[in-house]
Amino acid sequence: MNSLAVQFAGLSAINPFLLASAPPTATPAMIERAFEAGWGGAVIKTLVDDPVHNLCNRFGTNKIGKHVYGFKNIELAGELSMAEWLTGARQLKARFPDRLLIGSIMADARDHEAWLQMTRACQDAGMDMVELNFSCPHGYPERGKGCAIGQDERTSAEIVRGIKTDPRVTVPIAPKLTAAVTDIAFIGEELAAAGADAFCAINTVPSLLGFDLSTLNPRVNVRGHTASGGYSGHGIKPIALRCVYDLISQAKRPVMGCGGCMNGSDAIEFLMLGAGLVQLATAVMFEGYGLIDRLVNDMTQFMEKHELKTVADFTGLGRSRVTTFNRLDASFRTRAQVNLLRCVRCGKCQISCRDGGYQAITVLESGAYPQIAPEKCVGCSLCAQVCPVEAIHMTEA
């Protein structure tokens, strides 16, 4: 019998799937429905110490055909009051004691007392952990909050230290970090030294979505104007994976993976790099809380295929496969081979190799199969990457 139960920072969860602090966790009632559906935990929409007024038309997408691969938002923190959240948290923990309920807070960088009081309020309401929002990329940085804090290791470390040195704080403290820094691992090391118990990486990435070229209006259009906002979706997963790996390697603290996780396979990859939990938001906004069934099924099938009994059996399993560039085997040689049974003779490989590679592929006449010159092929794999039907594979030379 496979078990999806996990341990993280001294806490237990029925599975590693959490809702990130985002629109799907905007109210206690929404989290209640998510818990009923089977989610292992949730991070509440960020509590702030000032009123929130969210804009209309605050979302936008990047698509290939009908497929959304990128999502932008300029939504601010939660609109509920502290009192509403604290009451709701107590009710949630009373009904779902086996689910992780994580607070999310944000205050002014200079107001250390506000950070401490909000932490203690979340703790007193029964929340299991507190996430420090050091990473929101829109609306708040210009006010000295969000990623303006997470980009300054001294400022963020002072906030963490102010919370952790108070003996009344007993819950784990987990800063949520931004990838929009030179070295996230350095930030993590400084915060770990200040007392951080864990991390969440990453938040959405600062972005502009561009323009509607038929109207010349910006996308995410607020009366003809736009602003930098948070970019999420599958496109940022490689960035998030790298950040998770680096933080675990250097900051030596447990990490919740977040950013670009859209399905069970994505979640498995985060766990293979060492993440202890995985947070999702964008995927839920498109597919609803019922996504949890597919996540659980995907992970269970993976575990059965590889004869794994627990999530711990594969957590961190991929870390040994990651190394520095200088340690990669320079003697490794591959060559491209074409599977003629699958090839549809579209010519994409020849064009890519001709104009972006080493001119190793020729097509003798229109509609003919590609021919690869072994003396020219350097094994770069560009042709295999662009082939729309996966008819080209790389073999070791």
C-alpha positions as CSV (number, residue, x, y, z in Angstrom):
1,M,0.0,0.0,0.0
2,N,1.5,3.3,-1.1
3,S,1.5,6.1,1.4
4,L,1.5,9.8,0.4
5,A,1.8,11.0,4.0
6,V,4.8,13.3,4.6
7,Q,6.7,15.1,7.3
8,F,7.9,18.7,7.0
9,A,9.6,20.9,9.5
10,G,8.2,18.7,12.3
11,L,4.7,18.7,10.9
12,S,2.6,16.0,9.3
13,A,0.5,16.1,6.2
14,I,-1.8,13.5,4.6
15,N,-0.2,14.2,1.2
16,P,2.4,16.7,-0.1
17,F,-0.1,18.8,-2.1
18,L,-0.8,22.3,-0.7
19,L,-2.7,25.3,-2.0
20,A,-0.4,28.3,-2.3
21,S,-1.3,31.7,-1.0
22,A,-3.4,32.9,-3.9
23,P,-7.0,33.4,-5.0
24,P,-8.0,29.7,-4.3
25,T,-7.3,30.4,-0.6
26,A,-9.0,33.8,-0.4
27,T,-11.5,32.8,2.3
28,P,-11.8,30.1,5.0
29,A,-14.9,28.8,3.2
30,M,-12.8,28.2,0.0
31,I,-10.1,26.4,2.0
32,E,-12.8,24.3,3.7
33,R,-14.0,23.1,0.3
34,A,-10.4,22.3,-0.7
35,F,-9.9,20.2,2.4
36,E,-13.2,18.4,1.7
37,A,-11.8,17.6,-1.8
38,G,-8.6,16.1,-0.2
39,W,-5.9,18.7,-0.3
40,G,-3.2,18.1,2.3
41,G,-2.9,21.8,3.3
42,A,-3.3,25.4,2.4
43,V,-1.5,28.7,2.8
44,I,-4.1,31.5,3.5
45,K,-4.2,34.5,1.3
46,T,-1.6,36.9,2.7
47,L,-2.7,39.0,5.6
48,V,-1.6,42.6,5.5
49,D,-1.8,45.5,7.9
50,D,-3.6,47.9,5.6
51,P,-6.8,47.8,3.6
52,V,-6.8,46.0,0.2
53,H,-8.6,47.1,-2.9
54,N,-8.1,44.8,-5.8
55,L,-8.4,46.0,-9.4
56,C,-10.8,44.7,-12.1
57,N,-9.4,42.9,-15.1
58,R,-6.3,41.9,-13.1
59,F,-5.5,38.7,-14.9
60,G,-4.0,37.8,-18.3
61,T,-2.6,34.7,-20.1
62,N,-0.1,33.7,-22.7
63,K,-1.4,30.9,-25.0
64,I,-0.3,28.6,-27.8
65,G,-3.6,27.9,-29.5
66,K,-5.9,27.2,-26.6
67,H,-3.2,26.0,-24.3
68,V,-2.3,28.4,-21.5
69,Y,1.4,28.2,-20.7
70,G,1.8,31.5,-18.8
71,F,-0.5,33.5,-16.4
72,K,0.0,37.0,-15.1
73,N,-1.8,38.7,-12.2
74,I,-1.7,42.0,-10.5
75,E,-3.9,40.9,-7.6
76,L,-2.9,42.2,-4.1
77,A,-3.2,40.4,-0.8
78,G,-6.3,39.1,0.9
79,E,-9.3,41.3,1.4
80,L,-10.6,39.7,4.6
81,S,-9.7,41.3,8.0
82,M,-7.4,39.7,10.5
83,A,-10.4,39.0,12.8
84,E,-12.2,37.1,10.0
85,W,-9.2,35.0,9.2
86,L,-8.5,34.1,12.8
87,T,-12.0,33.0,13.4
88,G,-12.0,31.0,10.2
89,A,-8.7,29.4,11.0
90,R,-9.9,28.1,14.4
91,Q,-12.9,26.6,12.7
92,L,-10.9,25.0,9.9
93,K,-8.4,23.4,12.4
94,A,-11.3,22.1,14.6
95,R,-12.8,20.4,11.6
96,F,-9.6,19.3,9.8
97,P,-7.0,18.7,12.4
98,D,-5.0,16.5,10.1
99,R,-4.5,19.3,7.4
100,L,-1.8,21.9,7.4
101,L,-3.0,25.4,7.7
102,I,-0.3,27.9,7.1
103,G,-0.5,31.6,7.7
104,S,0.9,34.1,5.3
105,I,1.7,37.6,6.4
106,M,3.2,40.8,5.1
107,A,4.0,44.1,6.8
108,D,6.3,47.2,6.3
109,A,10.0,46.3,6.3
110,R,10.7,48.7,9.2
111,D,7.7,47.6,11.4
112,H,9.2,44.5,13.1
113,E,6.5,44.6,15.8
114,A,3.8,44.2,13.1
115,W,5.5,41.1,11.8
116,L,5.8,39.6,15.3
117,Q,2.2,40.4,16.2
118,M,0.8,38.9,13.0
119,T,2.9,35.8,13.5
120,R,1.6,35.4,17.1
121,A,-2.0,36.0,16.0
122,C,-1.7,33.2,13.4
123,Q,-0.1,30.9,15.9
124,D,-2.8,31.6,18.5
125,A,-5.5,30.8,16.0
126,G,-4.1,27.3,15.5
127,M,-2.2,27.8,12.3
128,D,0.6,25.2,12.0
129,M,3.3,27.4,10.3
130,V,3.7,31.0,9.2
131,E,4.9,32.0,5.8
132,L,6.6,35.4,5.5
133,N,5.7,37.0,2.2
134,F,9.0,38.4,1.1
135,S,8.3,38.0,-2.5
136,C,5.1,39.5,-3.9
137,P,6.3,41.2,-7.1
138,H,3.6,43.8,-7.7
139,G,1.8,46.5,-5.9
140,Y,3.8,46.1,-2.7
141,P,7.5,46.5,-3.6
142,E,6.9,50.2,-4.4
143,R,5.6,50.4,-0.8
144,G,8.7,48.8,0.7
145,K,7.0,45.4,1.0
146,G,6.9,42.1,-0.8
147,C,10.0,41.3,-3.0
148,A,11.5,44.6,-2.0
149,I,12.2,42.9,1.4
150,G,13.2,39.5,-0.1
151,Q,15.8,41.2,-2.4
152,D,17.6,42.6,0.7
153,E,19.2,39.9,2.8
154,R,19.8,42.3,5.8
155,T,16.3,43.6,5.9
156,S,14.7,40.2,5.6
157,A,17.1,38.7,8.1
158,E,16.2,41.3,10.7
159,I,12.5,40.5,10.3
160,V,13.1,36.8,10.7
161,R,15.4,37.4,13.7
162,G,12.9,39.6,15.4
163,I,10.2,36.9,15.1
164,K,12.4,33.9,16.0
165,T,14.1,35.5,19.1
166,D,10.7,36.0,20.8
167,P,10.2,32.9,23.0
168,R,6.4,33.1,22.6
169,V,6.7,32.1,18.9
170,T,6.8,28.3,18.6
171,V,5.5,27.6,15.1
172,P,7.9,27.1,12.2
173,I,8.7,30.3,10.2
174,A,9.1,29.9,6.5
175,P,10.0,33.0,4.3
176,K,8.6,32.8,0.8
177,L,11.4,33.9,-1.5
178,T,11.6,35.5,-4.9
179,A,13.7,34.3,-7.8
180,A,14.3,37.9,-8.9
181,V,17.6,38.1,-7.1
182,T,21.2,37.4,-8.1
183,D,21.6,34.4,-5.8
184,I,18.6,33.0,-3.9
185,A,20.8,30.5,-2.0
186,F,22.8,33.4,-0.5
187,I,19.5,35.0,0.7
188,G,18.5,31.6,2.1
189,E,21.8,31.2,4.0
190,E,21.4,34.6,5.6
191,L,17.8,33.9,6.6
192,A,18.7,30.4,7.9
193,A,21.3,32.0,10.1
194,A,18.7,34.4,11.4
195,G,16.5,31.5,12.4
196,A,14.3,30.6,9.5
197,D,12.9,27.0,9.9
198,A,12.0,26.4,6.3
199,F,11.4,28.2,3.0
200,C,8.9,28.4,0.2
201,A,10.4,28.9,-3.3
202,I,9.3,30.6,-5.5
203,N,6.7,33.3,-5.8
204,T,5.5,34.6,-9.2
205,V,8.1,36.3,-11.4
206,P,8.0,40.0,-12.2
207,S,6.7,40.5,-15.7
208,L,4.9,42.5,-18.4
209,L,2.6,40.5,-20.7
210,G,2.9,42.8,-23.7
211,F,0.3,44.4,-26.0
212,D,-2.7,43.6,-28.0
213,L,-1.4,44.6,-31.4
214,S,-4.9,45.0,-32.8
215,T,-5.9,47.7,-30.3
216,L,-2.4,48.7,-29.1
217,N,-3.7,48.4,-25.5
218,P,-1.5,46.6,-22.9
219,R,-2.6,43.1,-22.0
220,V,-3.9,43.1,-18.4
221,N,-5.6,46.4,-19.3
222,V,-6.7,48.7,-16.6
223,R,-8.3,51.7,-18.4
224,G,-5.5,51.7,-21.0
225,H,-2.6,51.1,-18.7
226,T,-0.8,48.1,-17.1
227,A,1.8,47.5,-14.5
228,S,4.4,44.9,-13.8
229,G,2.8,41.8,-12.3
230,G,3.5,38.2,-11.2
231,Y,4.0,35.6,-13.9
232,S,3.2,32.0,-13.2
233,G,2.3,28.7,-15.0
234,H,4.4,26.0,-16.6
235,G,6.9,28.5,-18.0
236,I,8.5,29.3,-14.7
237,K,8.9,25.7,-13.4
238,P,12.5,25.3,-14.5
239,I,13.3,28.5,-12.5
240,A,11.5,27.2,-9.5
241,L,13.2,23.8,-9.7
242,R,16.7,25.5,-9.7
243,C,15.8,27.6,-6.8
244,V,14.6,24.7,-4.7
245,Y,17.8,22.8,-5.5
246,D,20.0,25.7,-4.6
247,L,18.2,26.5,-1.4
248,I,18.4,22.9,-0.1
249,S,22.0,22.6,-1.1
250,Q,23.2,25.8,0.6
251,A,20.7,27.0,3.1
252,K,20.2,23.5,4.6
253,R,16.5,24.0,5.4
254,P,13.4,22.2,4.2
255,V,11.7,23.8,1.2
256,M,8.2,23.9,-0.1
257,G,8.4,23.9,-3.9
258,C,6.1,26.4,-5.7
259,G,6.0,27.9,-9.1
260,G,5.0,26.2,-12.4
261,C,3.6,23.0,-10.8
262,M,0.6,22.2,-12.9
263,N,0.2,18.4,-12.5
264,G,1.4,15.3,-10.7
265,S,4.5,14.9,-12.8
266,D,5.6,18.4,-12.0
267,A,5.1,17.8,-8.3
268,I,7.2,14.6,-8.5
269,E,10.1,16.6,-10.0
270,F,10.0,19.1,-7.2
271,L,10.1,16.3,-4.7
272,M,12.9,14.5,-6.5
273,L,15.0,17.7,-6.1
274,G,14.3,17.6,-2.3
275,A,11.2,19.7,-1.8
276,G,9.2,18.3,1.1
277,L,5.8,19.8,0.1
278,V,4.5,21.3,-3.2
279,Q,2.3,24.3,-3.5
280,L,-0.1,25.0,-6.4
281,A,-2.3,27.9,-7.4
282,T,-2.5,28.7,-11.1
283,A,-3.4,25.1,-12.0
284,V,-6.2,25.2,-9.4
285,M,-7.5,28.5,-10.8
286,F,-8.0,26.8,-14.1
287,E,-9.1,23.3,-13.0
288,G,-10.6,23.7,-9.6
289,Y,-10.0,21.9,-6.3
290,G,-10.9,18.6,-8.0
291,L,-7.4,18.7,-9.4
292,I,-6.2,16.9,-6.2
293,D,-7.6,13.6,-7.5
294,R,-5.4,13.7,-10.5
295,L,-2.4,14.8,-8.5
296,V,-2.9,11.9,-6.1
297,N,-3.5,9.4,-8.9
298,D,-0.4,10.6,-10.8
299,M,1.9,10.2,-7.8
300,T,0.4,6.9,-6.8
301,Q,1.0,5.5,-10.3
302,F,4.5,6.8,-10.3
303,M,5.2,5.1,-7.0
304,E,3.7,1.8,-8.1
305,K,5.7,1.8,-11.4
306,H,9.0,2.4,-9.5
307,E,8.1,0.2,-6.5
308,L,8.2,3.0,-4.0
309,K,6.2,2.7,-0.8
310,T,6.4,6.2,0.6
311,V,7.0,9.8,-0.7
312,A,10.2,9.8,1.4
313,D,11.5,7.0,-0.8
314,F,12.0,9.3,-3.8
315,T,12.3,12.7,-2.1
316,G,15.7,14.1,-3.1
317,L,16.3,11.1,-5.4
318,G,17.3,13.3,-8.3
319,R,19.7,15.6,-6.4
320,S,22.7,13.4,-7.2
321,R,22.0,13.8,-10.9
322,V,22.6,17.6,-10.7
323,T,26.2,18.9,-10.7
324,T,28.2,21.9,-11.8
325,F,28.8,22.5,-15.5
326,N,32.6,21.9,-15.1
327,R,31.9,18.4,-13.7
328,L,29.8,17.2,-16.7
329,D,31.5,14.6,-18.8
330,A,33.2,16.4,-21.7
331,S,33.9,13.1,-23.4
332,F,30.2,12.2,-23.8
333,R,29.2,12.0,-27.4
334,T,25.8,11.5,-29.1
335,R,24.5,11.4,-32.6
336,A,21.0,12.0,-34.0
337,Q,19.1,9.1,-35.5
338,V,15.8,9.3,-37.4
339,N,13.0,6.8,-36.9
340,L,11.6,6.6,-40.5
341,L,8.4,5.0,-39.3
342,R,7.5,8.0,-37.2
343,C,8.9,10.8,-39.4
344,V,6.3,12.9,-41.2
345,R,8.9,14.6,-43.5
346,C,7.9,18.1,-42.4
347,G,11.5,19.4,-42.8
348,K,11.6,21.2,-39.4
349,C,14.8,19.4,-38.3
350,Q,16.6,20.3,-41.6
351,I,15.7,24.0,-41.2
352,S,16.7,24.2,-37.6
353,C,20.0,22.4,-38.1
354,R,20.7,24.6,-41.2
355,D,20.0,27.9,-39.6
356,G,20.6,27.2,-35.9
357,G,23.0,24.3,-35.8
358,Y,25.7,22.7,-37.9
359,Q,24.2,22.0,-41.3
360,A,24.3,18.3,-40.7
361,I,20.8,17.5,-42.1
362,T,19.8,17.5,-45.7
363,V,16.6,16.8,-47.5
364,L,17.4,15.9,-51.1
365,E,14.0,16.8,-52.4
366,S,10.6,18.1,-51.2
367,G,8.9,15.6,-49.1
368,A,11.9,13.3,-48.7
369,Y,13.2,11.9,-45.4
370,P,16.0,13.8,-43.7
371,Q,19.5,12.5,-44.0
372,I,22.0,13.1,-41.2
373,A,25.7,13.4,-42.1
374,P,27.5,11.8,-39.2
375,E,30.8,13.7,-39.9
376,K,28.9,17.0,-39.4
377,C,26.5,16.0,-36.6
378,V,27.9,17.2,-33.2
379,G,25.1,15.7,-31.2
380,C,23.6,19.0,-29.9
381,S,20.1,17.5,-30.0
382,L,18.4,20.6,-31.5
383,C,16.7,18.5,-34.2
384,A,15.3,16.1,-31.6
385,Q,13.9,19.1,-29.6
386,V,12.1,20.7,-32.6
387,C,10.7,17.4,-34.1
388,P,6.9,17.6,-33.6
389,V,6.4,13.8,-33.6
390,E,9.5,12.7,-31.6
391,A,10.9,10.9,-34.6
392,I,14.5,11.8,-33.8
393,H,16.4,10.4,-30.8
394,M,19.9,10.8,-29.6
395,T,22.1,7.7,-29.3
396,E,25.5,7.6,-27.6
397,A,28.3,7.5,-30.1
